[in-house]
Structure formats: structure tokens, C-alpha cells
């Protein structure tokens, strides 16, 4: 099968933070097509966040190439990179980073602001997404339209963060330890939501986590070891007993 | 969601954080707006003052000491269809009860004057005097009191000239008017009238014009050869422009206005010739030139008094003393021989043409005849030559041609009269003067000689009166005794040429050539106010440190607020905002804050200005002596100040944001905003290199100063100080940025490491404090104790103990024999006192006591040798373009400048800050003949009592202002401790009292002048102090922020066993290090920068005050640091570990 340009391609990517410091990534290569899923696992300090930052054009590799939609990110201007982040990539962080001064509705529309302001289409999309994640009453006209993030639970906040990541209909959703600050039930719900949105919105999904439970829920797990991606580990929906992520019931 | 909504949400959400930013923006704006409003207030008050001084007067006639016809006012008013008011302004001394005041201006005015002032005529046909408030206060006058005015009678001929008397008779030459005070008028009733742009009110006494004219002899009267009422000023109200007024003046200006006449001789009913003559004795060259434009032959006459005439060879013959000698000759082209056949003078002149020989009359021939009875072949004539402001007796030799002349007496008929009239009317002598009257010429006449020669003199003067005994060719006479006043005493024409001469004068005489011209006084006044010391700029400059401190604090507060929101910025970047978009968003928020701050600050600025004005009226009143500054505001200042505040605030925010938004988004999202790494890589080496370069450059500059290569010591030292300041900052950077592990970690080293973590913050702190202490030291160096070393020659007093001014010029200093004689000082004990006399040409006060910008500063003429000999005053700087060996002495006044400008010396501070000039710049004046001449400022004195005036050499002064009579200022040396004796003796001398002498101890004068500068310094210190308060607040804020950022680390220190006190010590060590480096470094740099001032300033620098000021700043900084540390570490630190 002849292959057209992948959505995302990393070729022999190396990353050091200082010239004489240790290599965080060592010749990492990766391809991801539209709508695909990938879970990157690894212990703290293995380079998961670094990898996601490189993919999100928030950082640049020391060597190697990162291509998005066939475009080498190294050749892009800062403005172009900002546009790519805005239009093609969505990000969810371990902490939701919602703006406390804005309402939920305004928070999800913040990315649209980077392009000058939300269009009616974007607002419709945002409304649908909020409905989809069960927070439709926070849209204008809803019973909780004026609520700010401070009045949401942790899971709700993270769902708002997911909606914010998807509001510009990106091709690639990056989630960095998205359940790291959630309890198990809420984490399971979020994992399910991410998978569903991946399927429904056709958005490629990369999740970085050290939670085997989340990895098992997302699937396509590839461990990050010694700066390179290993082969996928068997998927499992049952987290191991010694999973340090698991809160004590 | 829109940008605006985002900004508004953020503003509201972070409102508490924003309060500080808004307040600091308000402070910065308020200070700027306030400073500009202070400027508006000063300018507005000066405009009001100009209005009070001049009323509706637009143009004023300058007469340069001449007295024109009063009728000229009516003629010009009719021609120009404008209100015109004649005035007669004379100097006087005033007494009332036991109080006395010199420097009083007596103004003869009529209803037209009050009309120009839009005031009702306070005389209302009553007899009396009206005084203004200042004079009333000085003499404690109230309506009904009697005011005694002693007015010097105006003289047509300057007493400096030998034909005038150098002796002023207290009774004959002064007029005393005892008048009841009718009312006291204030500025609103035109009592402030003054043609000079001075803020100090004059001492005005208004007298009805006709009364004053009659009293001083400027009106027709019995026994007075004066057909006109005369005035020396004329005010024109709204209507005509300069051009129209000048044209009308020229059209209506007559011979009478030039104080000249065409007199038929020998008698009006038998005119053989007409003679152009002047009551001023000497004819102005311009008048002679205009009259000479006729076709008619003209005979020039120059008659003078010879002190003695004797045969050139042989001493056996008794010289003939005090003989009039006349030089005669044709003017212009050689006239036809038949011209003026009826005039014997013409015949003599014709005989002398082309020959440097004299003719003498038979009487002189007899007196000088040798033993053989033959007249001498040549004469030696002794006479006074007038030059450089002094009379010097000189002698000249001339051969005699022809036989002695026949001697008709005046009573013999026309010929005798025509010869007699060759001698002009001399004010001191009666028309029929005999030899005894010659004594009226004062000390220039040797009374013993007259007495010894009484018989010989009586024999001649009894019959021939003032008929000249000897005759010279005109050019010889001009060469011998020609003087700046003119060199002709008369010009004769045929009697029938009179109409042509009158027509020629009217057509060709430009009044300005006689020093009679209009001055656009209103324009000058408004200009003087507009170009006055810009208090707006001054206060903006003096408040600059306050503004900088506020802006720095604003920047810090804003950045701290932004840093709290670093995750927000990281998120914005992560979702696709470019750094620029993030900046714009946050800057939009900042701009709103700045705008709110600017709005509050603008309102506060008015309050600040009102506060400053209150200060200027009370504690700082010495800065604006005798000026009441009322609040004025212009939209331009309000808008400009607000815009400047807004721009400065937004600029500070933009600068702060530029760095923040550049940080990597992922780092921001992790909550990291600290710059990576504590070590500055190669930068510390660069900084260390920069420090070395700055130090070397400073040393080089100082060496250059030592070798005399620098432009001036003051500049050199200031550059060296600034370089040291730069070295301090780059050195601090190098120390903080230098990598490497310490051999042994100590609390101090840890503190240094901590200070190095936020290098920018630390350097900003050091920089702010260093600049503050640098400024305080630099400014304090200019604050001098006016009375320290005030007795030394190089101090501001020049070593003189007293300064005296008089209302009328004295021809001789009181310490000279002539002075003692002419001033009748016989009984006065002036032993040990020595006087330096100065000539005075009145003008605007060019000192810091005048807020207006002087348009024509007062001019002083001094003999440079008198000051050089004493080494009086210190020269602060001299013009580079000046050549010659002695650049720092009064000899510079004798320098010959290539472009013909006259070298001048003035106070350096006044040159810079009052005249707004630099050394080498020129000022333009008009001389007594209306000609412009330039005066170049070639040297500046260090803080001296001569501030207020421009000093030139007396010889230049006299050449330009021959009409200014005598000396009106004296600097007086007195033996130590004897000042009261000399002062009392001078004050008690009747002639000096009549002359309106005012005596000021030089220490008082210097204290008043330096009080202004010292008040500015005090204002600067007050505003700088406020700035430093903000600076220490900033320091406290830095401490609090540093601690807040490091709570985790500090908790760790506590966890590993540090006591709270030790943690506090660590923090204090870190911040006191910054405080100490800033204050000490800045102070040292400031000391170097101002070393020349400190060492050379006439008055000692208040080192104690300076040290106390710096200590207070240090203590306040230390206290704020301590307070911030205690507050920041007050809570429990250990939970911070868990948050990490």
C-alpha cells in the first residue's frame, strides 16, 4: 500500500536540554496517521513530556525531524508554529490550567481568540463538545452559564480542558498525564471520553502517562525507554496491583 | 469570548493585584502632570505680572537719557490714532519720618497714564504723591503722611565731561519735593508699573507730570531757556505696530526732540548766521550728519577748556590758566571763500585750513610774550583728555600761524558776540560767567591757580567772558579732545540756510541714531515670561528620580502580577497564541491599568502642583523671591502630562512583558519562570571586562583632568563619576553571574548565590539605589553654605564687605581725594575702606531672583585692574575661544575679540540658568546712539554677588554709554570687623544720602542669591527623598517576592535544621548586600563626580547633612528589608515543602 504523508512523523529525534547534559531522547522515530491512537508510557523523567512538547511545537529537537502534515516543524516560523498549535493540535495537561478569571464557556473559547475570536461555527462546535462531555449547561443560555472553573470538580475541569483542546477541531490531541490529578473513577471516565472523542471526532490521540491503567484504556501502548520508543506492551484493562497511580479506595 | 472580554475579566479577577500597578502609574503621572502645572502656574503668573507692569502699553519710547517734547505724545497719538501717555521717570531717594529708601522711581504722569493702566486717576486734580505698595511698606506710609523725595535734577551734560562740574551741590542739583501721600496703589491700580522685566516690584512714587517737570526744570519757566515741557518716556497703547510707530516718530521728531536748536547769531533780530547747538553741549554725530546734508556751507565748531596754555619753548613765561580754546573748520566739501562773510569765526577757519597751526588772540599773545615782547612761535596746551571713563591731563604742542587776532568784545558788536558764542552754553556756568564762576567746575579746576591768577583772568573774563583765546583747525581739536558724546559744540550756517537745515534734519535724522526708539515692551514682557525659567521642566527634572522610582516599582508590581499568571501565559502559548499575541493581550490589560492610573494621577497632579505652589509660598519661598505664584493650568499640560505618564507606564509594562512572554511555554506551564542556570556563561567575563574598561576610562579621564587635557575639571570629574557608576553596575553583574563552586559554603556565599538567581532583579535594585545616592550626593555638592569662607577673595563676595548702590551716579569713589571733596565727606571716618566703582546701565535683573528671562540684562562697567589687583571673585569657567595667558582673571575684559564683540563676565549660574546661554554666546545691546553692539560672555564667575549683571570693561562701557553719568555701584573693602563703622559713616554722609545710597553687606546679598539655589537643592532633595522612599518600597517588594518564590527552599532550610533567625539572616544578608552595594557605590561615584564642586565651592558643602541623608536612606532601606523579611517568613514554612 502506497503511503501518503502521515499526520505526524518523527525521524531520528534527539533531545538534550544542555550541550553537555544527558540525552533525553535518542534517535526516536514515530509515525502516526489521522485518527490513530498511541499511548506513550514510561517512568518519570523518561522523556514523555519532552516528546509531547516536541510534537506540540512547544520545543525543538536537538537533531532529527518532526513533521506534522508533512511539514517539517524546524522550517516553520514562530507564527506558523503558533498557527499549527492553534489549528492542528490540541493539548490536555495533567493540571487543567483553566483561567480562573473566565467562565467555563470563555475558557473553552480561549484558543479561538488566538485567531481573532470565535466564529459562530466554532461556538456551535464548542457547545456540542460541552454537551458531549456533559457540561452543556455551562454554554450561554445554560443554567450554569456564568460559572467559573472554581465551581467545578476536578473531573469537570479536566473535561473542560479537553473541550478547550478540541474546540478548533484539531487533527491531533496530545494529553500529558491527563488523569494524573484525578481519582480513579473520574480518571476512567476521562479515558473513556478521550477514546470516544478519538473515534467520534477522528482526531489522532497521543497520551503520555505512567499509569498502566490509563495506558490499557487507551491502547497502542509504546514504552519510552532510554530515549526511544519500544514496541507495544500487551493491552490490559486491569491495572496491576502495584500501580502507584492507584489511589487507595 | 473576545479580547476585550478576556481583558475585562482579567482586570476584574486580578483587581487586588492591580491596585499597586494603578497607584504607581498614578504617582508617576501625578508627578509629571503636577510638574507641568507648576510650569503653567509660573508662566501664567508671569503673564499676569506682565499685564500688571504694563497695563495696555504695547510700545514704549526709549530715550537713552534724552528728554523729548511732551507734545510728541499728542502728535503721535493723533498720527497713530492710539492712546499715548508721556512719562517722566527719575531716580530719587525718599524719606518719611525716620525711614529712608533709595532706588525710588519718581514717575511724572498724567491722566493718560492711568488710562493705559485701566485705572482711575488717583490724583483727581489733588496735589500730592501716590505711592505703590512696595514703597508704602518700605517707608510705612499711609495716606496723609508726608513723603519727602530728593530728586537729582536731570543734567544735559554728563558730569564725566570736563566742561561739566564734577561736584554736585546738595541744594542746587537736587530737588526736594515734600508731598502728602494721597493714596497707596497696588498692582490692580497700575502701581506695579515697570518697563523692566523684573518680578520684584519697583518702588514707585507717582507725581503729577507738570509738577515734576516744573520742579526739575523740564518745563518753560522764568529764567529758564526751555521752550518745551519735556519727558523721557512715552507709552503707546493698543493700535499701531512697531513699524507704524517708528515711522510716525521719525515724521514728528524735531530738532527740539533731539535737544538741539538752530539759534540765530549774534541776535534773533540781526541774524548773520544760525548755529546748530544743543543743551547737551556736544552735538550727536548723527545730528551733525543730518544737518550737513544741506547744500549750504557749514562751519564746525568744537570749543573746549584748556587747563593751561604756555609757550612751547621756554619756561620763564607764566602759563595762562583756564582759557577757552576753539577748533573751527568747514564741514564737508571745502566751501566757497565767500561763504558766511559776516562770521569772524569763518574767517579764522579759512585762515587755518590745511595747516596744523593755531591762531591766538592779542590778549593771549601778550600774556605769553617773551622778554622781547614777541608772541611765542608755538604753544603747549594742557587739557583733560576723556577716555576709558577717566579724565587724564595731557598736553599737546601746536605752532602759531599769523599775527595775533583782533579782539572785539561781545559788547563791541556782532563780531565780538559771534566769537563769544563759539563757546557753548555750559550748564555749570552762567551765560555771563566770569573767572570766579569757573570754580563751579569742581575739582577739575585748581582753585589756587585761579586765585593766583585772579587779576589776569579777571582782566580777560571781565571783558570777553568765555570768548576763546586760541583757535585750532577743526580736525586738530577733534583729535585732541573728541569724546564719545560728540566732538562738535556747534555748527554754523548762513542765516538764510535755516529752513534748509531744518528740512534736512527732519528728512535725514533717524531718531534711533540718537538712542530714541520704540521698544515692543509688551512683546518683550510676554517673551520674558514665556522664555522664563521653565518650572515645568525644572520640577519634572527634579521629580525625575521620583518618576523613575515609581515606574520601576510599577514595572516590578506588573511583572510580579504577570509572573503569578505564568501558567496562563504558558497555556495561551500552548493553544496557539504567539508571544506577540500574548504580549498584546497582557499589554492591553496593562494599558487599561495605566489609563486608570493616569486618570487618577492627573487629578492628583493638580493636587501635587497645588502642594508645590504652597511650598513655594512657604518653606521654599526663597526659590521665587517676591513672586506670588497662582495656580494656572493649560489643557496642553494636563493632556501632555497624562499622556507622558501613560506612555511611561505602558512602556515599563511592555519592557517587563517582553521577557515574560518569551519564556518557553512548557516551562511556564510547569510553573517555572526563573531564567535557566545561575551562572552567566561568558557574560560574567564580558561584564568583568566592562568593569575594567570603565575603571580604566575613569582613571584616564581623571588623569586627563590633572594634565589639563579635559574640557573642564567639572566635566571631567562628572564623566569619571558616571563611569564609576557604570563600573559598579557591571561589576555587580560580573560578581553575581560568575560561576564556580565556593570552597566553603557560608551563609554569606549562599546569600550571594541567592542574589545571583535573579540577576536582573538584583541589578535593578542596586541600580535604583545607586542612582538615588549618586543624585543625592551630586545635588548636595551644589548646596553650599553661603557664609562659609565669605571673607576670602575667591568667595562669592569677592572679599568685599559691602555693596553700595546710589540713585544718581557719583563721579568719584568716596575713598579718593576728589570723592571726599565733591561728596563733602570731611568728617566721615572711612579709614581703611577702599572702593571699586562700577558704572551701571540699568536693565533686567539677570539673577535667579528674577523668574523672567532677562531680555537686556543690567550692564556694569568696571576697570578690570581694580579687581585683578585684588584677585576678587573666583572664575568657574572661561570660554575656550579666548586666547591669552590669563584666562581666569578680570584681564579677560580687555581681550580683543576677532569679531569686534565686547568681552564680558557674568555669574556662570546666571549665564546658564537665567540667561539660558553658554560661554562664548553673545548678547545684543543698543548704545546711547541707538547702534546695536554685541557683548560676548567670555568667563563665568562662581556663585557671586555680581549675579544679576553682565560686567564689561569700563572703557567699553563709556564708549557705548557716554550719557550714563558716574558710578552707581561700589564694592567696598573694609578692614576686618570695621564694617559697621564704615557703613554707618557712609549712610550718614549728607551727600550720599541725597544720592540715595543703599548699603548691603555682601554676605546678605550672597545669602539671598545662594538661598535660591539652595532652595532648589532642598526641593530636589525632598522630591529625591520621596523617590528613595518608593525605592525602598521597591526593595521591600523584591524581598517579599524573593521570599515568596523560595518558600519551598526556605522550608527545606528549616527542615534541615536552620533556625528561623538564621533563615532571616540569610535573607537579610542577601538584600542588605544589594542595599549596601547600591548606596555606597552610588555615593562614592557621586563624590568623585562632584569633587571639584566640593573642593572649590565658595561655601562649604554640608557633609554632615549629606552623611545623615545617606544614613537615613540606608536605615530606611534596611528597615523595609527587615520588615518585608519578617512578614514574608512569618507563616509556617514547612507546609511549603509539600506544595513543592
Interface residues (C-beta under 8 A of the other chain):
Chain A: X49 X53 X56 X58 X59 X78 X79 X82 X83 X84 X85 X86 X87 X91 X93 X95 X97 X99 X100 X101 X102 X105 X106 X109 X110 X111 X112 X113 X114 X115 X117 X118 X164 X165 X168
Chain B: X1 X2 X3 X5 X6 X9 X10 X12 X13 X14 X567 X568 X570 X571 X572 X573 X574 X575 X576 X577 X578 X579 X581 X664 X665 X666 X669
